């Protein structure tokens, strides 16, 4: 019991320090040392033997996915393709359902292969302008942006997300594993988030809480300057590279890295003239994408290192044993185990990686179809990963210039509560044998 308490305290400590905006590169080793000391393990040997191998293994396995995703995101940012998609969807909705539409845009980009970390920077200025036009409070902005990245677009069948790739790599399953129940669950999740965001926007407006909210941190004047909407690429041109990625990944069955790279090439060729200055400016675009990929994967991998330390403690073994002894169904066990790891790591992909590294053989021995394990693992990874200490959410709150107190409630509903509800939709369908 002592070990479980230590892990709980470590998680609380992780969250508190994250609230203080301590960098993940400092935070993860620091909390790891706390765990190491509490379990009376040798500090340096454990850091070298558990922390660093877990972090390095994550980089080795998934750097290329982050890299090509960040390149794609940079191309979509600097060519105006992301803004074109946002403008078109905004026109279709006639500036109604703005918060849900932002969720749709970020989801479309993420499902199309853009890294969720990159989407934050691409979409924020677009979303800010749309919220300003519709006079919606910025309190809802982080939830609207991140809900599209970390929910249905991340876990739906056919998604090129890291979570889908981790399950495919470990279980040998296809990207469309358990297609029918996965699709139903994804639709339910999408609808619930859509309704919640629209309902909350109306609630805020009814209370008089609108865009110009004096209680929020002031924006920089340049942030309020709108982009030149008359100089954007055609919407059809903008979605062709996304279509290429999805077809290559799901129809032709190319690796995700190859599929996204082909999307980058198509986007570069079709929108080459959108970046003024020719080759020299395109080099800067690719340099920006490369830099973003390094920051994104390093911040994630270093937290996975913390998960690697946790995984090697007696407290983790005791916690998994207690979950096993709860007399729950195999798929519920998979969901709980992956969710716990995601919560400990503050990362969906990091937690899922830790869970499958430690428990893959146990998952497979449960006697259920690997396709179900695949999808339950992917959905569960997107639940407790969004606890307050998640690095990606802290980054996004900073970008949006709001605090946890002002914006986290809607993040928790859309990215913890609703994904848990999604599990309760998927698991009964799986238990019925639906494929």
Buried (B, 14 or more C-beta within 10 A) or exposed (E): EEBBEBBEBBBEBBBEBBBEEBEBEEBBBBBBBBBBEBBEBEEEEBBEBBBBEBBBBBBEBBBBBBBBBBBBBBBBBBBBBBBBBBBBBBEEBEEEBBBBBBBBBBBBBBBBBBBBBBBBBBBBBBBBBBBBEBEBBBBBBBBBBBBBBBBBBBBBBBBBBBBBBBBBEBBEBBBBBBBEBBBBBBBBBBEBBBEBBBEBBEEBBEEEBBBEBEEBEEBEEEEEEEBEBEEBBEBEBBBBBBEBBBBBBBEEEBBBBBBBBBBBBBBBEBBEEBBEEEEEEBEEBBEBBEEBBBEBBBBBBBBBBBBBBBBBBEBBEBBBEEBBEEEEEBBBBBBBBBBBBBBBBBBBBBBBBBBBBBBBEBBEEBEBBBBBBBBBBBBBBBBBBBBBBBBBBBBBBEBBBBBBEBBBBBBBBBBBBBBBBBBEBBBEBBBEEBE
